[in-house]
C-alpha cells in the first residue's frame, strides 16, 4: 500500500532525481539531497537552479551548509488544511538539511485526527496520545488540536523548544513536553502502569540520547515494540514509521508479535512530485482497535 498526502497547498515536491529533490515550502524553493531518488530528473539543471532559493551542500555525512541563491527569512510558516483549523508550522534552515517538517507525514496527521475523533465518539472525552521521537511536534499539535491529552517525547531539547513554538503558533496549550530517551520513557511508563489510546513512533535509524547514549534502530527495535505494547490501551491506534531500510513486512511481523492487532495496514509512505513521480520515504504501518 502507498500512503501519499494529497491535500497540501503550501508544499510541493516539484521534481526529484539524481539523488536530489526540488521542493517548495510556501514561497521558498529548496534543493536537498535525497538518496531514494535514484532515477534521472524530469526537469533540467537550469530549471532547478533558476527555481531554487537555496541548495544544501554536504560538509560530511552528518551535516553541511546552505548555499543561498536568493534572500530567505531566518524562519517562515506554512499551513496544512485541517477541517476546522489549519495546522501551522514553523520552518527554518538547519545544518542537517532539515527544515522542521517531513511533508509526507501529513497522512499521519490526518489519521491521528480521525482516530482521536473515533475514540471520543467511543467514550474517551480526552484520549491519551503519545508521540515518541517527536521531532518538532507536528503530530503532537495535530493530536492536541483534535482534543487528545498529548505527551511529546524527544531526546533533543532544541527540538522540543521548536515543538513548543509550533504549539504557540497554533494557539493551543497543555502539551506535556519530555526531553528524554523515547525507549526509556516507554519502559518507565510501563512500570507506572500508564496507558495510551493513541501512539505514534518515528524512530531514527541512528542517533544519540540526551546523555549521549548511542541509538541504532536494528539493535533496539524489539525492546521498543515490547515497551510500547505494554502501554497501549485495549482501545487504541498505533502508527509506526521507519526509515532505515526495514521493510513493511518486517515491521508488520514485529507489530503482530508485540501488539497482535485485529487488522493492520502496511506499506510505503511517499510524496508524488508535480512530474508524477512517486518518491518513497520509508515504511509506514498502522493499526487500530476502536
Secondary structure, 3 states (H helix, E strand, C coil): CEEECCCCCCEEEEEEECCEEEEEECCEEEEEECCCCCCCCCCCHHHHHHHCCEEEEECCCCCEEEEECCCCCCCEEEEECCCCCCEEEEECCCCCCCCCCCHHHHHHHHHHHHHHHHHHHCCCCCCEEEEECCCCCHHHHHHHHCCCEEEEEECCHHHHHHHHHHHHHCCCCCCEEEECCHHHHHHHHHHHCCCEEEEEEECCCEEECCCCCEEEHHHHHHHHHHHHHHCEEEEEEEEEEECCCCCHHHHHHHHHHHCCCCCCEEEEEEEECCCCCEEEEEEEEEEEEC
